[in-house]
Amino acid sequence: MAFTPQQTADIEAAMADFMTKRRPPEEIRDKLDLSWRIEGQSVVIFSIRPMWRDERQKIEEPAAKATFVRTTNRWKIYWMRADLKWHSYPLLPEAVFFDEFLAEVNEDDACCFWG
């Protein structure tokens, strides 16, 4: 089941604020940018870079994911390891509020999201 219109609006507002703080300066966005999308019950944050062989092509590198679990009313937090699989984030596997997820991604104390 998709997010309700209110949940979607709340996520979009929180992500707009996060992107304002975290997105690279406009002059380098053709070389490195940051974006996000809703995928089912998840919100995925990813970087966008030119492909090394052909800079006209862009690649997305997932960094963080939060999946809302309705039965527990919590957000599960994941990071993408080098094996290209999502793994539970060790410092905060779950969050009650979406903003907790964004704060953890921004701080990145375990250097999982941004290296």
C-alpha positions, -999 to 999 in steps of 0.1 A, spaced: 0 0 0 13 34 -9 17 63 15 -14 85 22 -15 119 6 -6 135 40 23 111 45 36 119 10 33 156 16 52 152 50 80 132 33 83 157 5 86 186 29 112 168 50 132 158 19 130 193 5 146 206 37 172 178 38 181 185 1 185 222 8 211 214 34 228 184 19 228 189 -19 261 200 -35 265 235 -48 248 242 -81 281 247 -100 292 211 -94 258 193 -98 267 181 -133 296 161 -117 279 152 -84 243 156 -73 219 142 -48 183 131 -52 156 109 -37 125 90 -46 96 71 -31 96 34 -40 65 17 -25 68 21 12 104 32 11 123 65 6 156 61 -12 184 87 -12 210 84 -39 239 103 -55 240 110 -92 274 110 -111 285 108 -147 296 74 -158 334 72 -160 335 59 -195 308 82 -210 301 114 -190 269 119 -210 254 90 -191 245 93 -154 246 66 -128 228 65 -95 245 53 -64 221 45 -36 232 57 -1 203 53 23 168 39 25 140 41 50 111 17 48 79 23 67 65 -7 84 28 -2 91 24 -30 116 50 -14 140 45 22 128 83 26 125 109 33 98 135 7 92 168 22 82 192 7 56 225 14 40 240 0 8 272 -20 13 298 -28 -13 280 -60 -21 252 -38 -35 226 -51 -10 207 -31 16 218 -38 52 203 -27 84 220 4 97 239 -7 128 236 25 149 199 30 145 181 1 128 147 17 134 132 52 138 99 63 151 99 95 130 111 101 94 131 131 106 152 108 129 162 88 98 172 120 80 192 132 110 211 99 112 218 100 74 231 136 77 253 128 107 265 95 94 285 86 125 293 51 113 304 64 78 279 41 61 259 65 40 285 89 27 317 69 32 
